[in-house]
């Protein structure tokens, strides 16, 4: 008698447990992997086409200290800083027009420079900061018989005034007022 062979059925692959393992394992491995660690070294190399006496614009820092008694404009090239304007506060408040004139002179010395640092004391009000930003950003000039706004320093960074100009930080003032009338 002849026997008929039953055709063998192929077994279905049950990979659900393997898929569950991969769903958990892949994110864990990705979280533990370090993709790339890059360190940035900020080098300021001189420009090859610039004149020997002209500093690199990236090496120049222009600071406007907003103090209770007025403005202090400082230009630093490298590690050397120079105060180019000390503008006292008047009866009517801060002198924004004088600040603008001082910065126009600074711009003549560094025409490629676009950024400026505004360093204020903690108790300077918001409106003063906005007015200073307006004064350092542009100035009005006449070009071809029409008044236009010329760009000064449109890229503004804000910060705290340095410690030596900031007696509110807990330092003793350099000169104390005496109670005696002379």
C-alpha positions in Angstrom: 0.0 0.0 0.0 1.1 3.4 -0.9 1.4 6.0 1.7 0.6 9.5 1.0 3.0 12.0 2.4 1.4 14.9 4.0 2.8 18.1 2.7 4.7 19.8 5.5 3.4 23.2 6.5 6.0 25.9 6.9 6.1 27.2 10.4 5.2 30.9 10.8 8.0 33.0 12.3 6.9 34.5 15.6 9.2 37.6 15.9 7.1 39.7 18.3 9.4 39.0 21.2 12.4 39.9 19.1 10.7 43.1 18.0 9.9 44.0 21.6 13.5 43.6 22.5 14.6 45.9 19.7 12.1 48.5 20.6 13.6 48.7 24.1 17.3 48.1 23.1 17.7 50.6 20.3 16.7 53.7 22.3 18.9 52.6 25.2 21.9 52.2 23.0 21.3 55.5 21.2 21.0 57.3 24.5 24.4 55.9 25.7 26.2 56.6 22.5 28.4 59.7 22.1 27.9 61.0 18.7 30.7 63.5 18.4 32.5 65.7 20.9 33.7 68.9 19.4 35.7 71.5 21.2 35.7 75.0 19.8 38.9 77.1 20.2 38.2 80.7 19.5 41.2 81.9 17.5 41.3 85.5 16.2 43.8 85.4 13.4 44.9 88.6 11.6 43.4 89.2 8.2 45.8 88.7 5.4 44.6 91.7 3.3 44.3 94.2 6.1 46.7 97.1 6.6 49.4 96.5 9.2 48.2 99.4 11.4 44.5 98.4 11.2 43.3 96.1 13.9 41.1 93.1 13.1 37.4 94.2 13.7 36.9 91.0 15.8 39.6 92.2 18.2 37.9 95.5 18.9 35.4 95.7 21.7 33.2 98.8 22.2 31.5 99.1 25.6 29.0 101.7 26.8 28.7 101.6 30.5 25.3 103.0 31.6 25.9 104.4 35.1 23.8 106.5 37.5 26.0 109.5 36.8 26.1 109.1 33.0 27.8 107.2 30.2 31.3 105.9 29.9 32.4 104.8 26.4 35.4 102.5 26.2 37.1 101.0 23.2 39.4 98.0 23.7 41.7 96.6 21.1 43.1 93.3 22.3 43.9 93.7 26.0 44.4 97.5 25.8 41.4 99.7 26.7 40.9 103.4 26.3 38.0 105.6 27.5 36.9 107.7 24.6 33.9 109.4 26.1 32.7 110.3 29.6 29.3 111.8 29.3 27.8 113.2 32.4 24.1 113.1 33.2 22.5 116.5 32.9 19.5 118.1 34.6 17.1 116.6 32.0 18.6 113.1 32.3 21.0 111.2 30.1 22.5 113.0 27.1 21.8 110.6 24.2 22.8 113.1 21.5 26.3 113.4 23.0 26.6 109.6 23.2 25.6 109.4 19.6 28.2 111.9 18.6 30.9 110.0 20.5 29.9 106.8 18.8 30.0 108.4 15.4 33.7 109.3 16.0 34.3 105.7 17.1 32.7 104.4 14.0 35.0 106.6 11.8 38.0 104.8 13.4 36.4 101.3 13.0 34.0 101.4 10.0 33.7 97.6 9.8 32.7 97.2 13.4 28.9 96.4 13.8 28.6 95.2 17.4 28.6 97.0 20.7 28.2 96.0 24.4 25.8 97.9 26.7 26.8 97.4 30.3 24.4 98.7 32.8 24.0 98.9 36.5 21.2 96.8 38.0 18.9 99.7 38.8 18.9 101.3 35.3 15.3 101.4 34.0 14.1 99.7 30.9 13.3 103.0 29.0 16.9 104.1 29.5 18.1 100.9 28.0 15.8 101.2 25.0 16.9 104.9 24.4 20.5 103.9 24.6 19.9 101.1 22.0 18.3 103.7 19.7 21.3 106.0 20.2 23.9 103.4 19.4 22.0 101.8 16.5 21.9 104.7 14.0 22.2 108.4 13.5 20.4 110.9 11.2 22.4 112.3 8.3 21.8 114.1 5.0 22.5 112.2 1.8 21.5 113.7 -1.6 19.3 116.4 0.0 17.3 113.9 2.0 17.6 112.8 5.6 18.4 109.1 6.2 19.4 106.9 9.1 23.0 105.8 8.9 24.0 102.6 10.7 26.3 102.8 13.7 26.3 99.7 15.8 23.1 97.7 15.1 24.2 94.5 16.9 23.7 95.1 20.6 24.8 92.9 23.5 23.6 93.5 27.0 25.5 92.9 30.3 26.3 94.1 33.7 28.6 97.1 34.3 32.1 96.1 35.5 32.6 96.0 39.3 34.9 99.1 39.5 32.0 101.2 38.0 29.3 99.5 39.9 29.3 100.5 43.6 25.8 99.0 44.0 27.4 95.5 44.0 28.6 95.9 47.6 31.9 97.7 47.0 32.8 100.8 49.0 32.8 104.0 46.9 36.3 105.3 46.1 35.5 108.8 47.5 33.2 109.1 50.4 31.2 112.3 50.9 31.8 114.0 54.2 29.0 115.4 56.3 30.8 118.7 56.9 30.2 121.8 54.8 33.4 123.5 53.8 
